[in-house]
Amino acid sequence: MKLDIYVNYNRNCREAFRFYEQHLGGKITLMETFGQMPVEANIPEERKDDILHARIEIGGAVVMGG
């Protein structure tokens, strides 16, 4: 059985995933912001750079978050 993990962060997803990449040898395969969403009209300006969805591979595991 393969288990994928999804973690909700309190607006520090980018920092957490960069930490995992640097210290755990992971590889970030996706990092998408709210501002990159196709329909961004309802996103407050201060949230546009926050991470909507990220994905990192660490060894044989996948960790996703937002």
Residue pairs with C-beta under 8 A, 6 or more apart in sequence:
3 61
4 61
4 62
4 63
4 64
5 61
5 62
5 63
5 64
6 63
6 64
6 65
6 66
7 16
7 63
7 64
7 65
8 65
8 66
9 16
9 51
9 65
9 66
11 50
13 50
13 51
13 54
13 65
13 66
14 31
14 51
14 54
16 65
17 26
17 28
17 31
17 51
17 54
17 56
17 65
18 28
20 26
20 56
20 58
20 63
21 27
21 28
21 56
24 58
25 58
25 59
26 56
26 57
26 58
26 63
27 56
27 57
27 58
28 54
28 55
28 56
29 55
29 56
29 57
30 53
30 54
30 55
31 51
31 54
31 55
32 51
32 52
32 53
32 54
33 48
33 49
33 50
33 51
33 52
34 40
34 43
34 47
34 48
34 49
34 50
34 51
34 52
35 43
35 48
35 49
36 52
37 43
37 52
40 48
51 65
51 66
52 66
53 64
53 65
53 66
54 64
54 65
54 66
55 62
55 63
55 64
56 62
56 63
56 64
